[in-house]
Amino acid sequence: MDAVIHTEHLTKQYGDFVALSDLNLDVYRGEIFGYLGPNGAGKTTTIRTLLDLIRPTSGSATILGMDIRRDSVKIHARVGYMPSEMGLYNNMTARQYFRFLARARRISAMDEVERLAKRLDFDLDHSLEGLSTGNKRKVGLIAALMHKPELLILDEPTSGLDPLMQQTFNEMMLEAKSEGCTIFLSSHYLNEVQALCDRVGILRHGKLKAVNTVDELTHLNVRWVIITFDDTPPVESFKKLKNVSNIQVQGNELKFQVAGDMDELVKLAANYTVHAFRTQEPTLEEVFLQFYGNHEAPTTGHTEEVMA
């Protein structure tokens, strides 16, 4: 497969602190790749290193087949980048800002800017000074998309967007993918990557812990089992099973998590009168708890102040 982003042992240190450790990753053409982890996991460090905004301590990487250091100017012309924090020129209107970007890139893009602004319900004649968080995200998204890049690199792109705009963002990403664009999306919102991404990379303390499809991740290790018994559930019997945890009882229903093989619990359940036996695949949040523990799991939804 054609790797649009390819890294080999990419590492970034600040003194004794390792922000990114030995990253080996391929992101393939035409996919939406979710780069997932809590704040401080190393997501932004990865992105800034890939774009040559900071230099790696060791290792190497290519984007679109070009070396991230030697060919950074050529790479920037073909990539749309949306940073997690937007720095804007407060003495400009949005329209003036996008014209400035178009001139700097030596492209004619204002028709596309107009189309994107209408799609995002954004006023191009609004001053950049005093924009809400949500409107700053819209400016960043238009700037990233206006030149129709081959690769989008988006760092926490939906922070501050209201739910309607989040849905519009999702639609725009799927449309960009259908047109051949590859998307690398950094996030700590599980529902965002679950809705959009083909594959997900899980980052913890600067180390890549897993790369898999969303479907494969939700099949890893653990699933929920719900058994409805004819009588009071035999809780104590199921507690003795080594791979069973988080047992919950509601009436005649027993719900619990199972890690790995289910042969032993099926044989145990066969000793009782069972009216229903169901399984549920875990959510990405539950998968993350396997990697991070309760204190480091990414959030399931947006918790910042929401601004239109």
N, C-alpha and C positions, 0 to 999 in steps of 0.2 A: 504494500500500500504506500501511497505517496505521503510522506511526512512533511507537513507544512512547518511544524515546530519540532525540532530534534535537539535534545540536550544529552550531553555525556559528562557525568560526574560534576555537574555544575554546582559550585560551592561559593558562598559569600560569608565572610567572617568580618566582624568588627572587633578587633583585639581578640580576646578569648571567647567572645560571644559568637556562636555559629547561627546565623540567621537562615541560611539555606545550606543543606548538607547533601552532597553527592547525588544530585538530582539527575536521574535518567528517565527521560520522558519523550514520547512521540505523540503528537497531535496530528490526525490525518485529515487530508483534504475533504472538505464538505461536511465535516461533523461539527456538532456543538459540544464542546468539551467543558465540563464543569470542574473548576479547581476549588476545592471545598475545604474549609477549615475555619476555626474560630479566629477572631482578631488576634494578631500576633503570631500566627502560625508560620508566616513566611510567604504569603501569597503575593503581597505587593512587592516584596524584595525580589521574588522570581520575575515578576513582570518588568520591573525597572531594570533588572539585569538583562533580560531578553532584549529590551529596547535600547540598551547601551546608555541608559541614564545613570547607571552605576556600573562599575566594572567588577567582574567576578574575581574572587580570590584564586580560584582554580577551576579547571574544567572548560568546556566549550559548548557552543550551541549554534544552530543555524535556523534561520527563518526563510521560508520559500527558497531553500537551497543556498542561501547566502550567509556568510559568517556575520554574527551579530556585532562584532567590533569592526572588522575591516569594511563591511558593506552597510553600515548603519544608516547612512543617508539614503541609499537605494531602498533599503527595507522600509524606512519611514514613509516613503512615497507610495508604498503599496499596502500599508497597514493603517487601519483606523484604530486609534487609541483613545480610550476614555478613562482618565485617572480617577482614583477614589475621591480626591479633593481637587476642585476646580479653581484655578487662579485666573481671573478675568480682568480685562481692562475696563475700569469703572467709568472712564470718560467716553466710552463708545456705546452706541445702541447695538443690539444683537445683529441687526442687518449690517452695520458697519464692520462689526467683528468678523462676520462670515465672509464679507468682501475682502477684508484684510487676509484671512486665511486662504481664500481662493487665489489672490494675487501672489501670496508667498509660495503657494504650490504650483503656480503658473497653470491654472486650470480654469475652465468655465463651469461653475457649479451652482450658480444662484437659482436656476430653475429647480434643481434637486433640493436646495435649501428651502425654497418656498414650499415644495411638496412635503418635505419632512416636517416643517413647522406647522403646516395645516394638519397633518396627521397627528401631531402631538399637542394640538391646540395651544400653540405658542405664538405670542405677539413679537414679530421680528423688530418692531419699532420701539420695543421696551428697552429702557436703559439697563445696562449690565450692573449698574450700581444698585445694591440693595435687593438683588434677586433672592427669592426663597430657595431653600435647598432643592425642592422639587424642580423649579425652573432652571436652576444651575445644572441639574442632571439632564434636563432637556437640551440645554445648550451643548453640553458635552456629547450627548448622543448624536445631535445633528452634525457637530464637528467631526465625529468619528465616521459618520456614514456619508457625508456630503460628496466625497470623491469616489464613492462606490469601490471600497477597498477589497482586495482578495482575502484579507485576514482582518478580523476584528478582535482586538484585545480589550476587554472591558473589566475594569476593577470595581467591584461592588456597584454595578450600574443602576440598580433600582432603589437605592437608599433615598428616602424622602419622596418617592413617587406615590400618589394615591392609588387605591386599588384599580380604578379604571385605567389609569396610565400604565400600571403594571401589566394589565391585560394587553394593552396596545403594544407595549414593549415586547411581550412574548410573541405577539402576532408578527411584529416587524422582524424579530430574530428568525422565526421560522420561514418568513418570506426571503430573507437574506440567504438563509441556508439553501432554499429551493433554487436560488439563482447562482449557487456555486460558491458562496462565501463560507469560509471556515471561521468559527467563532470560539474563542478562548475566553471563558467567562469565570471570573473569580467571584466567589460568593461565600457567605456563611448562612444563607437561607436555604434550608432543605427543600421547601416547597418550590422554590424557584428552579433549582436544578432538576428536581423530580419532574417538573412540567416541561422542561426544555431540552435537557441534555441527552446525548447518545451515550457518552461515557463520563465517568466521574473519577477524578483523582482526589484522594484523601490525604491531606497534609497535616502533620502534627510536629510542633517544635522544629520546623524546618526540614523534616524528613517525610518523604513520600511513603505512606503506609500501605496504600492499595490503589490500583487502577482497574476499573471494571465498568461494565455497563450498569445502568441503574437497575435493570431487572436482575442481573447477576448479584449485585450488592444486596438487594432485598431478599435474595435466596440464601445468603451466607449465614451459616452457623445457627441461626435462631428463628423460630416461627412460633406463632400463637396456636394453641389447640384449645377448642371449646367442646366440652362433652356434656350432654344433657342426660342425666340418669333418671331411672324410674323412681328412685327414692333419694334420701340424703346422700350427697356425694361422699365417697370414701376418701376424704382429704388426707388422712394419715398414711394411707397406703401409697398415694401418689407422691407424698413428701419424701418417701424413702428412695425414690428414683433419683439417681445421681445427676441426670441431665435435665431435670425439671426444676424450674424456679418461678418466682413471682406468681404463686398460686392465689387465685381469687375465687370466692364462692358467692353465688347469688341464687338463692333458692335451690333448685335441683341442678343448677349449672355450675360446672367447674371449668375455670379458665386459667391457663398457665402457659409459660414459655418452655420450649423444648430446644435444646442445642444438640444438633447432630441427629443420630439415628433414632427412629421412633418405634423400633421393633418391640422393645421391652414394655413401653407404655401401652401399645396396642394389645399385647398379650395380657397385661394387667386389666385393661378395660374390658376384655372379653370375659372376665370373671363376674361381670355385673350386667344388669339389664340397661342397655344404652338406647336412648331414643334418638339421639343425634350426635354426630362426630364431625366437627368442622375444623379446618385449619385456616389461618390467615398469615400471609407473608408479612414480614415486618416493614414498617415505614423506614425511610432513610434516617429519621431521627433515632429509631431504635438500633439501626445498624451503627450509627455514629457512637452511641453509648458503648458499643463493644470496643471501639477504638479509643475513645476519649474518657470514659467514665462520666459520672453525673455532673462534674464541675466544669467540663470543657466542651461539652457538646454544643454544636452550632444551634442557632435558634430556628424555630419552624416558621416564623413569620417576621415581618418588619416590626421592630420595637421602637425605632426612632420616631421623633415627631413627624407626622405626615403632613406634607404641604403640597398643594396643587401646583 
